[in-house]
Structure formats: C-alpha cells, structure tokens
Amino acid sequence: MADFSWDVRSPLDRALVAGAYGAQGDAGVSLTEIRNFDLVQVMARRGKAGEMAKAAKARFGIAAPETRKAVGTSDATLIWSGPDQFLVLSKGGKHGIDALAPVFTGSASLSDQSHARVLISVSGEKARAMLAKVSSIDLHPDVFGVGAAAATSMDHTSVTLWRNNDRDGQAVFNLLVFGTFAESLWHTILDSAAEYGVTISHSEELA
Amino acid sequence: MRIVCPFCGERELGEFTYLGDAKPQRPAADAGEDAVYDYVYLRDNIAGVMSEHWYHGGGCRAWLKVTRNTLTHEISAVEPAAGAGAAKVGA
C-alpha cells in the first residue's frame, strides 16, 4: 500500500505573500491570516436549545451567544452563526471536537471545522473603508461594536464576521470563510485594499 | 429590495433565495391524486399580498416565511418558517 504523507497547509498557502502590497507608504489595512486553530460548529438538536445553552454555560463559564454576538473567555471565543448555533474558536485542542463532544452529548450536533475554514483578521485605519466595498452590512462603530457578529456574504461568499477587541486603539475584524472560497475572497480583499496600502502576514496566534 | 431577517436584521436581497408560495400544505396520504397534483403543480399567480418562502443562504441559513405584496414589493411580515431554528418553531 502506498504511504501517504499528509502535508497540512493553509488554503491560502499559495495566495498569501507576506509583506507590503498596493499603495506605497503607511499601510491603511493590515491583513493577517491566523493558522492552526480549533473550530467546532455547535448546533442544537430540535427542541434541545435550552440543554445546549446549559451545557455551554457549564463548559465555558459564560452563556453562548443567542444573538449576533461573539463572546470571549480566557481560552475560547464563542461566535453566533445562526439560530441555535454557534462556533467555538480556540487553540491547542482544549476546546477541540474531541474535548467538546462529551459536553454536548444529546443536546447538540458538532462538526469539526478546524481545517475547513480560513480565518482572516482585518485591521488598520482603512479596514472599515475596505470592508465597506465587499460587505453590505453597516460596520459603523455605533452599530457594529466590539463583540458584534454577523453571518453574511462578501463577494457572493458566505462569511462569519465579528469584531474583536480593539488593538492599538483600532478596530479589528475577524472573518471566517470556507477554505475552498478563501483564495477567491482573498484576491477580492486585496483588490479592495490595494489603494490604501496593505501589510500582509500570517500568524499562529489568535488575536 | 431588502428583507429583515428575524435572526440577522435587515439584509440585501442577494443573500436570499426565493423558493415560492408558502401557502400549499402537503395533503394527507389518502387525499387522492387530484389533491397531490394541486399541491405539486398548481400555483396561483397572485397580484397582491402573498406568503412566500425565502432562504437566507448567504447569512444564517434559516428558512423564512415572508408576506410580500407582489405589486409593490412591500414586505409586511417576516417570520421563521417551520423548522428554522430548532427552538423557535416546531420544537
């Protein structure tokens, strides 16, 4: 039998070129792909939303979001992804699918999305201006504050978008996109951001 | 046209897919061939207020029941369709 050597790579491995892109000078947009995360989709079984919420509270110490919010604990982020469902984003296996499966036995169905999605962090002075070109939702700080989340589409591609804690006084937007659509959306984002100047990087750290 | 998704808020039409008339109800198993034929094939072409199914595929992936005036595109109600959101309907 043939031996397979699986080489785990990001779907953006080819498209992402670290460094500067677009207009010269101070970069208005910073794009960071975050790699090597654990992502689990949790969806309540019919009529079991209450049980799921209880199990989540016991596990994470905070209530899972029931509306368009993302909430953080010291080692996980719970992101609303639709009615009676949320995503658990973490690192290092502590809240990976194997760890969470027993927690939600009977109340929710779990699906491992760790290698199915790409996580892109967008920040910088012109982050909002750039996102406004590809998103139809209102990202004004009065409407889309820290912790706001949305299941929406960018360039006809489904994304989960949420706003992280500010960094250096500036808003940070995270977006999760399906792996096979990531390269296409990445190019769209680069095109949208080019006029502002872009700094591109990848990281293993969850922001 | 925009639809106010009960889960996501106001969103552009491009995030939604139209399914069709939300009125027809699946007939009982012994209802007979005519009732099944009506259910599968016959649709009213309503000029006015109509109840429709829409799918928010570009967002929260919930099925919605939208009450829309086909003449003016005015939407008077949007609610989750049966089964959308495990706890909301038909739990």
HADDOCK unambig.tbl for C-alpha pairs under 7 A between the chains (distance, minus, plus):
assign (segid A and resid 44 and name CA) (segid B and resid 86 and name CA) 6.57 0.50 0.50
assign (segid A and resid 45 and name CA) (segid B and resid 86 and name CA) 6.41 0.50 0.50
assign (segid A and resid 46 and name CA) (segid B and resid 86 and name CA) 4.46 0.50 0.50
assign (segid A and resid 46 and name CA) (segid B and resid 87 and name CA) 6.50 0.50 0.50
assign (segid A and resid 46 and name CA) (segid B and resid 91 and name CA) 5.89 0.50 0.50
assign (segid A and resid 47 and name CA) (segid B and resid 86 and name CA) 5.63 0.50 0.50
assign (segid A and resid 47 and name CA) (segid B and resid 87 and name CA) 5.07 0.50 0.50
assign (segid A and resid 47 and name CA) (segid B and resid 91 and name CA) 4.40 0.50 0.50
assign (segid A and resid 49 and name CA) (segid B and resid 86 and name CA) 6.86 0.50 0.50
assign (segid A and resid 49 and name CA) (segid B and resid 87 and name CA) 5.78 0.50 0.50
assign (segid A and resid 81 and name CA) (segid B and resid 60 and name CA) 6.30 0.50 0.50
assign (segid A and resid 82 and name CA) (segid B and resid 60 and name CA) 4.44 0.50 0.50
assign (segid A and resid 83 and name CA) (segid B and resid 7 and name CA) 6.59 0.50 0.50
assign (segid A and resid 83 and name CA) (segid B and resid 85 and name CA) 4.85 0.50 0.50
assign (segid A and resid 84 and name CA) (segid B and resid 85 and name CA) 5.84 0.50 0.50
assign (segid A and resid 84 and name CA) (segid B and resid 86 and name CA) 6.46 0.50 0.50
assign (segid A and resid 151 and name CA) (segid B and resid 59 and name CA) 4.56 0.50 0.50
assign (segid A and resid 151 and name CA) (segid B and resid 60 and name CA) 5.46 0.50 0.50
assign (segid A and resid 152 and name CA) (segid B and resid 58 and name CA) 5.61 0.50 0.50
assign (segid A and resid 152 and name CA) (segid B and resid 59 and name CA) 4.23 0.50 0.50
assign (segid A and resid 153 and name CA) (segid B and resid 15 and name CA) 6.66 0.50 0.50
assign (segid A and resid 153 and name CA) (segid B and resid 58 and name CA) 5.27 0.50 0.50
assign (segid A and resid 153 and name CA) (segid B and resid 59 and name CA) 6.46 0.50 0.50
assign (segid A and resid 158 and name CA) (segid B and resid 58 and name CA) 5.42 0.50 0.50
assign (segid A and resid 158 and name CA) (segid B and resid 59 and name CA) 6.75 0.50 0.50
